[in-house]
């Protein structure tokens, strides 16, 4: 079952009255619970595609069908609701709020969703345990290692039980050992039925995914299954 369908997707930007085509007629289907790596060099369009998949940006033309709903027909409120409830984001820079504890950072999406404090803290604690950070719940980000910060970011991304996890270079600031530990967590998330879409330029990280989609000059240049 397709959770994401892209049909003739185009994204253009304008720079000094010049039109620059970043994505060119992208056609792509991603199934529910698939684990996909998006790869490409700088300028290939992978970050732009990630932003569109995450409803952070909109296409110039073409269709994006998410869970059988055409994103083009959504207003800003509907898009915000999708970002909060359907999509979990993990970033290279962690994007944690420095004045909040790890637990409070994880609970933030639930606060935005309107859940009462007792329930959201219980859920946040549960997710912190699932990423093996139960002993760091009340530490602030500056008291955590890079790997621990990324675990907090992952916990925050899954706290709402989203359908899709979008991870943008999640190991870019981590050493090899910690990177592989983080990728094992994504494997576990995928095995539980979430769709995981990972943007990376590292071949060894892409090997953790089941499927690798390569972009070049705004077009799909390859779509292969990893052999495991």
N, C-alpha and C positions, 0 to 999 in steps of 0.2 A: 504493500500500500504506500503510495507516494505521500509524503508529508510536505515536500517542496517540489513545485514544478515551475520552471522558468521557460518562457516561450518568446523567442526572438527579442531577448532583453538587450536594450541599448542604453548606455549612459554617456551623455555628453556634458562637458564643462565648457565655459566660455572664459577666455583669457584675452583681455585687450581686443574684444570684438572678434576674436578668432575662436571658432568652434573646434574643440578637441574631443575626439571620440575615444573614450576610455574603455568601454565595453561594447563589443560588436556582435550583435545577434547571438547572444548566449542562449543555448537550449540545453536544459539540464533537468534531470529528475533524481531526487534523493528519497529513499524509502524511510519509513518509520524505523527507528532503532539502528540505522546505518551509522558506521564510524568512518568519516571521510576526512581526508587531508586535502587542503587546497594549497598548491605549490606554484611558485613562479618567482622570477627575479623582480627586483624593484622596477615599478612601472608596468608590470604585467596586467594589473587590474584586479589582483586578488583582494586587496584591502577594500577597494570600491565595491567589489562583489559581496564581501563580508558585511559591509555597512548596509547594503540593500537587503541582504538576507536577514539582518538584524532589525530591519525597519528603522534604521537610523538615517537612511537616505532613500530616495525614491528614484526609480528608473525614468529615463527620458521617454522611452517607448517600450512596448512589449508588455508581457504579463508575468506577474509573480503570484502564484497560487500557493497559499500557505494553509494547510489543513482544510482544503476545499474552499477557502475564502480568497477572493481576489483582492490583494492588498491595495490595488489601485483605487478601489471603491471605499477605502477606509478614510475617515476623517482623523484629525490629530488626536482626539480623545481615544478613538478606537485603536490607533497605532500605539499610543502610550499604554493602553491596557494590554495589548499583545506583548509589548516589550517587558511588561511587569510579570505577566502570567504565563506566557508561552515560551519565552526565550531567556536563557541565562547567559550572561556575558563573563568571560574571563580574559583579562588583558595582561600584556607583558609587564606593565608598570604597576600592576596589582590594584591601583585606584582605591585604596583603603582610606577611610577618614582618620586622620592621626589622633584626634581627641577622643575617639571611641575605642572601647575594648574590642578584641577580636569577636567576641560574642555579639556585641552591639552592632558591629559591622555586618555580621552574617544576618542579623535579624532585620536589617533595614528594608529589604524588599517586602517583608511581611508588614512592616509599619506602613509603607506606601500603599499596600493592598488593603489596609484598614483592619488588620487583625488586632485583637486586644493584646496588651503587653504580656500577660501571663502565658497565653497560648504561643505568642511568637517567640518568647524566650525559651519555652519548652521545646519548640520545634528547632530553634537555632542550636540548642544544646545537643539535641539528637543528631543533627547534621555534623556538628563539630566532632562528635564521637566517631561518626562514620569516616571522617578524614584523619582520624587519630590525633586530634588536637585537644582532647579533653583536659589536658594539663596546662593549656595555654589560653583558655577561654577568657580570662580576665586580664590578660596582657594587652598592652597597646602595641600598634604596629612597629614602633621604634624599638620594642623589646623582643621582636621576632626576627628570625633568620629569613633569608629570601625564600627558601623552600616553605617555611611555615607561613609566610605572608601569602604565597600562592595557594597553599591549602585553604587558608581563610577565604581567599577570593573564589576558590572552587566551591567551598561550602556555601558562600553567599549565592553563587550562581544556581545551585540546586535546591535551595531552601524552599522555593515555591513549587517544587515538582514540575519544572517546565518541560515541554515536549522536546525542546532543542537547546543544546549547549553550544555556543559559539566561542571558540578560544582563539584569540589573536596573538600568535607568537608567545604562548604561555611559558615557554622554557628559555626565552631569549636572554634573561638575566640570571640564569641558573647554571651551576656546574653540571657536568655530565651525569654524575651519580644522582644528584637531586632531580635533574631533568627526567631521568628514567623512572624515579619514584613517582613523580607527578604524572607521567604518562600511564603508569600502572593504575592510578586513580581514575583517569579518563576511561581506561579499559573496563574498570569495574562499573562506572556510570553507564557506559554503553551496554554492558551485559545485563543491566537492570531495565533496559528498554528505552533509554533516552537516545535521541539522535545527537551525535557529537560531530561537529564540523570544526576542524582545526586548520588554522592558517599557519604555515611554517615554510621556512626556506631550507630547513635542515633535513637531509635525506634520512638520517638515522631516526629522527623523530617521526617522519612520515611513515616509516615502516610499522609503527604501532597501529596505524589505521588499517582498516580492511580494504579501503578503496582510495586511490590517489587520483585527483583531478589536477592536471597541469594547465596553467594559463600562460599565454605568450601573446604580447601585443593586443591584449583585450579579447582574445579568442581562446576557446578550449583547444589545447594542443595535444592533449592526451587524457585518457580516462581508463585506468587499469585497476585490476584487483591485486592486492598483495597476496603472495603465497605464504601461508603459515602452516 
